[in-house]
Amino acid sequence: LNGVLIYVVDIVSDGITIDGLIPLLLATVVMGAVNATIAYGAKAFD
């Protein structure tokens, strides 16, 4: 789902360009890691 979201943002936005499958996969992994970190941090304060 993150990959699809990044791909759509790439199509819609002129400021973000992702060329190729590998950069898309890396961006997806980074986005997933950031989401997991934020979720873990939010749980710590719960």
C-alpha positions in Angstrom: 0.0 0.0 0.0 2.9 2.4 0.8 4.4 1.7 -2.7 1.1 2.5 -4.4 0.8 5.8 -2.4 4.3 6.8 -3.3 3.7 6.0 -7.0 0.5 8.1 -7.0 2.3 11.0 -5.4 5.0 10.6 -8.0 2.5 10.9 -10.8 0.5 13.8 -9.3 3.4 15.9 -8.0 6.0 17.7 -10.1 8.3 18.1 -7.1 8.8 14.4 -6.5 10.2 12.1 -9.1 11.0 8.4 -8.6 12.7 6.7 -11.5 12.6 3.0 -11.5 11.4 0.1 -9.4 14.4 0.0 -7.0 14.0 3.6 -5.8 10.3 3.0 -5.4 11.0 -0.1 -3.2 13.6 1.8 -1.2 11.2 4.7 -0.6 8.5 2.2 0.5 10.9 0.6 3.0 11.9 4.0 4.4 8.3 5.0 4.7 7.4 1.8 6.5 10.3 2.2 8.9 9.2 5.8 9.7 5.6 4.7 10.2 6.8 1.8 12.5 9.0 4.2 14.5 6.2 6.7 14.9 3.7 4.0 15.9 6.2 2.6 18.5 6.8 6.1 19.9 3.1 6.8 20.2 2.6 3.5 22.1 5.3 4.5 24.5 3.4 7.6 25.5 0.1 5.8 25.7 
